[in-house]
Amino acid sequence: RELARRYASAEARSGGFAALDLAGLPAATTAIDRYLLGYHLLRQERRPEALQLFAEAEVRAIPHAEELLLAFSGFGKLVGADLEQVALQRFADLVRLESRLGAPTASTSNIAGHLLLAQGRYDEALRSGAQAVALAPRAHVPRINAALAAFSLGRLDDARDYLSVAIELRPNYAHLFENLVWIEIAARRFDAAGELIRKAAPGLVPEDAGWGSYWQGVVASYAALDVTDASARSLRVKEALSHFAAVEERVTDEEGWATDAAYRIALSLDEANSGELFHALADVLTESPENWWRQDLLLRHMPAELDANQTEALRRILQAFDPRGRKAPK
């Protein structure tokens, strides 16, 4: 009751719910109390504390607590078979939750899509994502997972459609535009990606002065990688480096070393350094080895012969594909 009272008065105070004071609350002794406290912590962006409460057996018996636990539990540094095993267990928990609820909801369908994506079950993930969108057509989040599933299947037009509607629903959210920019880059529609950034940048909330320059640099880097004409490539590289120079803090470390993949690509093209280009693309693929577009980029720009360092980079990629999650033999 006390927490509810404080929520009721929060709107009149600066900072809203995120600034709600929890001091002096009665002890959260019942499962309902602890669920409500966890829900509040989640709204304060204190996710680890919230998930710890939701994971308690008595709290987890509350369907919405179980739903939040499944929705907001990440995978940390899990990869390969370990990640798939955890995703499969959570999917089983989700099936039991839907049985308790009596039917899938937009939220549970969206969670299912996320868990199926983690398992590499892209066709099923897309079906779950489409179901979530059908159940909540005015929600933007299900459209993100549906777009990711469509992209994973190479269905770029479908991915673009999902994200375009999501942007109409939430036209000031940078994450949506960034996802759509990647779709356009993968489709080799670089001018469309650039135009998208130009239109989006002024209206983002919160305002981000360097967002436009950074993403224009990303687009120009991959456009340069795509062209074969030396003169056209040079112009694209200069464009990319000019944009990155305006947001140097985003693409370098404290010592000035390039840390951003797109920036590394632009620099390697500018220096005609095929070895560094290979390493940049290999690092990008290692982060997401199942990504068909990143695979294609590396294959298209792989040197005819690999030196020892490049061979080791390729070994790391192959290791990431090992379904057992074990290291590849040396």
Backbone hydrogen bonds, N-H to C=O, Kabsch-Sander energy under -0.5 kcal/mol:
donor,donor_aa,acceptor,acceptor_aa,energy
5,R,1,R,-2.5
6,R,2,E,-2.2
7,Y,3,L,-2.1
8,A,4,A,-2.3
9,S,5,R,-1.3
10,A,6,R,-0.8
10,A,7,Y,-0.9
11,E,7,Y,-0.7
12,A,9,S,-0.9
13,R,10,A,-2.1
16,G,13,R,-1.4
18,A,15,G,-0.6
19,A,15,G,-0.6
19,A,16,G,-1.1
20,L,17,F,-1.8
25,L,22,L,-1.5
29,T,27,A,-1.5
34,R,30,T,-2.3
35,Y,31,A,-2.4
36,L,32,I,-2.6
37,L,33,D,-2.3
38,G,34,R,-2.3
39,Y,35,Y,-2.5
40,H,36,L,-2.1
41,L,37,L,-2.5
42,L,38,G,-2.2
43,R,39,Y,-1.7
44,Q,40,H,-1.4
45,E,42,L,-1.6
46,R,41,L,-3.0
47,R,45,E,-0.6
50,A,46,R,-1.9
51,L,47,R,-3.0
52,Q,48,P,-1.7
53,L,49,E,-1.5
54,F,50,A,-2.5
55,A,51,L,-1.7
56,E,53,L,-1.5
60,R,56,E,-3.3
61,A,57,A,-0.9
62,I,59,V,-2.0
65,A,62,I,-0.7
66,E,62,I,-2.1
67,E,63,P,-2.4
68,L,64,H,-2.4
69,L,65,A,-2.4
70,L,66,E,-2.3
71,A,67,E,-2.2
72,F,68,L,-2.3
73,S,69,L,-1.2
74,G,72,F,-0.6
78,L,75,F,-2.4
82,D,79,V,-1.1
83,L,79,V,-1.1
84,E,80,G,-2.2
85,Q,81,A,-2.3
86,V,82,D,-2.0
87,A,83,L,-2.7
88,L,84,E,-2.4
89,Q,85,Q,-2.1
90,R,86,V,-2.4
91,F,87,A,-2.1
92,A,88,L,-2.0
93,D,89,Q,-2.0
94,L,90,R,-2.3
95,V,91,F,-2.3
96,R,92,A,-1.9
97,L,93,D,-2.0
98,E,94,L,-2.7
99,S,95,V,-1.7
100,R,96,R,-1.8
101,L,97,L,-2.3
102,G,98,E,-1.7
109,S,105,T,-2.5
110,N,106,A,-1.9
111,I,107,S,-2.5
112,A,108,T,-2.5
113,G,109,S,-2.1
114,H,110,N,-2.0
115,L,111,I,-2.5
116,L,112,A,-2.6
117,L,113,G,-2.1
118,A,114,H,-1.7
119,Q,115,L,-0.9
120,G,117,L,-1.6
121,R,116,L,-2.6
122,Y,120,G,-1.2
125,A,121,R,-2.3
126,L,122,Y,-2.5
127,R,123,D,-1.9
128,S,124,E,-2.5
129,G,125,A,-2.6
130,A,126,L,-2.8
131,Q,127,R,-2.1
132,A,128,S,-2.4
133,V,129,G,-2.3
134,A,130,A,-2.3
135,L,131,Q,-2.0
136,A,132,A,-1.7
139,A,136,A,-1.8
144,I,140,H,-0.9
144,I,141,V,-1.3
145,N,141,V,-1.3
146,A,142,P,-2.2
147,A,143,R,-2.1
148,L,144,I,-2.4
149,A,145,N,-2.3
150,A,146,A,-2.4
151,F,147,A,-2.8
152,S,148,L,-2.3
153,L,149,A,-1.1
153,L,150,A,-0.5
154,G,151,F,-2.1
155,R,150,A,-2.8
156,L,154,G,-1.5
159,A,155,R,-2.2
160,R,156,L,-2.7
161,D,157,D,-2.2
162,Y,158,D,-2.4
163,L,159,A,-2.2
164,S,160,R,-2.6
165,V,161,D,-1.9
166,A,162,Y,-1.9
167,I,163,L,-2.3
168,E,164,S,-1.6
169,L,165,V,-1.9
170,R,166,A,-2.0
173,Y,170,R,-1.3
174,A,172,N,-0.7
176,L,173,Y,-0.7
177,F,173,Y,-1.2
178,E,174,A,-2.6
179,N,175,H,-2.1
180,L,176,L,-2.0
181,V,177,F,-2.6
182,W,178,E,-2.0
183,I,179,N,-1.7
184,E,180,L,-2.3
185,I,181,V,-2.4
186,A,182,W,-2.8
187,A,183,I,-1.9
188,R,185,I,-1.5
189,R,184,E,-3.2
190,F,188,R,-0.8
193,A,189,R,-2.0
194,G,190,F,-2.4
195,E,191,D,-2.3
196,L,192,A,-2.1
197,I,193,A,-1.9
198,R,194,G,-2.2
199,K,195,E,-2.1
200,A,196,L,-2.0
201,A,197,I,-2.6
203,G,200,A,-1.5
204,L,201,A,-1.1
205,V,172,N,-2.4
211,W,208,D,-1.1
212,G,208,D,-0.5
214,Y,210,G,-2.4
215,W,211,W,-2.5
216,Q,212,G,-2.3
217,G,213,S,-1.9
218,V,214,Y,-1.9
219,V,215,W,-2.4
220,A,216,Q,-2.5
221,S,217,G,-2.1
222,Y,218,V,-2.1
223,A,219,V,-2.2
224,A,220,A,-2.3
225,L,221,S,-1.8
226,D,222,Y,-1.0
227,V,223,A,-1.2
233,R,229,D,-2.6
234,S,230,A,-2.3
235,L,231,S,-1.9
236,R,232,A,-2.0
237,V,233,R,-2.6
238,K,234,S,-2.4
239,E,235,L,-2.1
240,A,236,R,-2.5
241,L,237,V,-2.8
242,S,238,K,-2.0
243,H,239,E,-2.0
244,F,240,A,-2.6
245,A,241,L,-2.0
246,A,242,S,-0.8
246,A,243,H,-0.8
247,V,244,F,-1.2
248,E,245,A,-0.8
250,R,247,V,-2.2
251,V,247,V,-0.6
251,V,248,E,-1.1
252,T,248,E,-1.1
253,D,257,W,-2.1
256,G,253,D,-1.8
259,T,251,V,-2.7
260,D,251,V,-1.4
264,R,260,D,-2.4
265,I,261,A,-2.3
266,A,262,A,-2.3
267,L,263,Y,-2.5
268,S,264,R,-2.5
269,L,265,I,-2.2
270,D,266,A,-2.3
271,E,267,L,-2.1
272,A,269,L,-0.8
273,N,268,S,-2.9
274,S,272,A,-1.0
277,L,273,N,-2.0
278,F,274,S,-2.2
279,H,275,G,-2.0
280,A,276,E,-2.5
281,L,277,L,-2.4
282,A,278,F,-2.7
283,D,279,H,-2.5
284,V,280,A,-1.9
285,L,281,L,-2.1
286,T,282,A,-2.4
287,E,283,D,-1.3
288,S,284,V,-0.7
288,S,285,L,-0.9
291,N,288,S,-2.1
292,W,290,E,-0.7
295,Q,291,N,-2.2
296,D,292,W,-2.3
297,L,293,W,-2.1
298,L,294,R,-2.1
299,L,295,Q,-2.5
300,R,296,D,-2.4
301,H,297,L,-1.2
302,M,299,L,-0.8
311,T,307,D,-2.4
312,E,308,A,-1.9
313,A,309,N,-1.9
314,L,310,Q,-2.3
315,R,311,T,-2.1
316,R,312,E,-1.9
317,I,313,A,-1.5
318,L,314,L,-2.3
319,Q,315,R,-2.3
320,A,316,R,-1.7
321,F,317,I,-0.9
321,F,318,L,-0.6
322,D,318,L,-0.6
322,D,319,Q,-1.2
325,G,322,D,-2.0
